[in-house]
Amino acid sequence: MVRFILKAISLVALVVAVMAGTIDAIQSVSASEPVLTPLAVAWSTASPETIALVADGIMRKFPYAWDPAALWVLSQPAFAVLLAVSLFFWMIAYRRPPVAGRFTA
């Protein structure tokens, strides 16, 4: 059950990453120059309440991590961060195939 939830989170992050990459590609073609939307801009456009809630929670519990870590992640392109999140959750949920093979007794 936990693996299913992790794979579902990975799938949702992958779908959103592809959507963000597609939007960036369309904007890049129309502007005739590369356009990469930072995660902070994309997140605040989609849901300003949740980014304020997460920022408040991080600043309250981990104030030393806000400046170096969180601000760096929020300044990266949204599609790249979401692809990394998707890969992270997929790797947690991954289970190796049996060594002996599928049809062994």
C-alpha positions as a Markdown table, in Angstrom:
| # | Residue | x | y | z |
|---|---|---|---|---|
| 1 | Met | 0.0 | 0.0 | 0.0 |
| 2 | Val | 2.8 | 2.4 | 0.8 |
| 3 | Arg | 4.6 | 1.6 | -2.4 |
| 4 | Phe | 1.4 | 2.4 | -4.3 |
| 5 | Ile | 1.0 | 5.8 | -2.6 |
| 6 | Leu | 4.7 | 6.6 | -3.3 |
| 7 | Lys | 4.3 | 5.6 | -7.0 |
| 8 | Ala | 1.1 | 7.7 | -7.2 |
| 9 | Ile | 3.0 | 10.7 | -5.8 |
| 10 | Ser | 5.8 | 10.1 | -8.3 |
| 11 | Leu | 3.3 | 9.9 | -11.2 |
| 12 | Val | 1.5 | 13.1 | -10.2 |
| 13 | Ala | 4.9 | 14.9 | -9.9 |
| 14 | Leu | 5.9 | 13.6 | -13.3 |
| 15 | Val | 2.7 | 14.8 | -14.9 |
| 16 | Val | 3.0 | 18.2 | -13.4 |
| 17 | Ala | 6.7 | 18.4 | -14.5 |
| 18 | Val | 5.8 | 17.5 | -18.0 |
| 19 | Met | 3.1 | 20.2 | -18.0 |
| 20 | Ala | 5.5 | 22.8 | -16.6 |
| 21 | Gly | 8.1 | 21.8 | -19.2 |
| 22 | Thr | 5.5 | 22.1 | -22.0 |
| 23 | Ile | 4.5 | 25.5 | -20.8 |
| 24 | Asp | 8.1 | 26.6 | -20.7 |
| 25 | Ala | 8.7 | 25.2 | -24.2 |
| 26 | Ile | 5.7 | 27.1 | -25.6 |
| 27 | Gln | 6.8 | 30.3 | -23.9 |
| 28 | Ser | 10.4 | 29.8 | -25.2 |
| 29 | Val | 9.2 | 29.4 | -28.8 |
| 30 | Ser | 7.0 | 32.4 | -28.6 |
| 31 | Ala | 9.7 | 34.6 | -27.0 |
| 32 | Ser | 12.5 | 33.2 | -29.3 |
| 33 | Glu | 14.7 | 32.7 | -26.2 |
| 34 | Pro | 14.8 | 30.2 | -23.4 |
| 35 | Val | 12.2 | 30.8 | -20.7 |
| 36 | Leu | 12.5 | 28.7 | -17.5 |
| 37 | Thr | 9.9 | 29.4 | -14.9 |
| 38 | Pro | 11.3 | 29.2 | -11.3 |
| 39 | Leu | 9.4 | 26.9 | -8.9 |
| 40 | Ala | 8.5 | 29.8 | -6.7 |
| 41 | Val | 6.7 | 31.6 | -9.5 |
| 42 | Ala | 4.9 | 28.5 | -10.7 |
| 43 | Trp | 3.9 | 27.5 | -7.2 |
| 44 | Ser | 2.7 | 31.0 | -6.2 |
| 45 | Thr | 0.7 | 31.2 | -9.4 |
| 46 | Ala | -1.0 | 27.8 | -8.9 |
| 47 | Ser | -1.6 | 28.0 | -5.1 |
| 48 | Pro | -0.4 | 31.1 | -3.2 |
| 49 | Glu | -1.9 | 29.8 | 0.1 |
| 50 | Thr | 0.1 | 26.6 | 0.2 |
| 51 | Ile | 3.5 | 28.2 | -0.6 |
| 52 | Ala | 2.9 | 30.7 | 2.3 |
| 53 | Leu | 1.9 | 27.8 | 4.5 |
| 54 | Val | 5.0 | 25.7 | 3.6 |
| 55 | Ala | 7.3 | 28.8 | 3.9 |
| 56 | Asp | 6.0 | 29.6 | 7.3 |
| 57 | Gly | 6.4 | 26.0 | 8.5 |
| 58 | Ile | 10.0 | 25.8 | 7.2 |
| 59 | Met | 10.9 | 29.1 | 8.7 |
| 60 | Arg | 9.4 | 28.1 | 12.1 |
| 61 | Lys | 10.8 | 24.6 | 12.4 |
| 62 | Phe | 14.1 | 24.9 | 10.4 |
| 63 | Pro | 15.0 | 28.6 | 10.2 |
| 64 | Tyr | 18.7 | 27.8 | 9.4 |
| 65 | Ala | 17.6 | 25.8 | 6.3 |
| 66 | Trp | 15.4 | 28.5 | 4.8 |
| 67 | Asp | 18.0 | 30.8 | 3.3 |
| 68 | Pro | 20.5 | 28.3 | 1.8 |
| 69 | Ala | 18.4 | 25.3 | 0.9 |
| 70 | Ala | 14.7 | 26.3 | 0.4 |
| 71 | Leu | 15.5 | 29.6 | -1.5 |
| 72 | Trp | 17.9 | 27.7 | -3.8 |
| 73 | Val | 15.3 | 25.0 | -4.6 |
| 74 | Leu | 12.6 | 27.7 | -5.2 |
| 75 | Ser | 14.8 | 29.5 | -7.7 |
| 76 | Gln | 15.4 | 26.4 | -9.8 |
| 77 | Pro | 13.2 | 25.7 | -12.9 |
| 78 | Ala | 9.9 | 24.1 | -11.9 |
| 79 | Phe | 10.1 | 21.2 | -14.3 |
| 80 | Ala | 13.6 | 20.2 | -13.1 |
| 81 | Val | 12.6 | 20.2 | -9.4 |
| 82 | Leu | 9.4 | 18.3 | -10.1 |
| 83 | Leu | 11.3 | 15.7 | -12.2 |
| 84 | Ala | 13.8 | 15.3 | -9.3 |
| 85 | Val | 10.9 | 14.8 | -6.8 |
| 86 | Ser | 9.3 | 12.3 | -9.1 |
| 87 | Leu | 12.5 | 10.3 | -9.4 |
| 88 | Phe | 13.0 | 10.4 | -5.7 |
| 89 | Phe | 9.6 | 9.0 | -4.9 |
| 90 | Trp | 9.9 | 6.4 | -7.6 |
| 91 | Met | 13.3 | 5.3 | -6.3 |
| 92 | Ile | 11.9 | 4.9 | -2.8 |
| 93 | Ala | 9.0 | 2.7 | -4.1 |
| 94 | Tyr | 11.2 | 0.7 | -6.4 |
| 95 | Arg | 11.5 | -3.1 | -5.7 |
| 96 | Arg | 14.2 | -5.2 | -7.4 |
| 97 | Pro | 13.0 | -8.1 | -9.5 |
| 98 | Pro | 13.9 | -11.5 | -8.0 |
| 99 | Val | 17.4 | -12.7 | -8.8 |
| 100 | Ala | 16.3 | -16.2 | -9.9 |
| 101 | Gly | 13.7 | -14.9 | -12.3 |
| 102 | Arg | 10.0 | -14.7 | -12.6 |
| 103 | Phe | 9.2 | -18.4 | -13.1 |
| 104 | Thr | 11.2 | -20.1 | -10.4 |
| 105 | Ala | 9.5 | -22.2 | -7.7 |
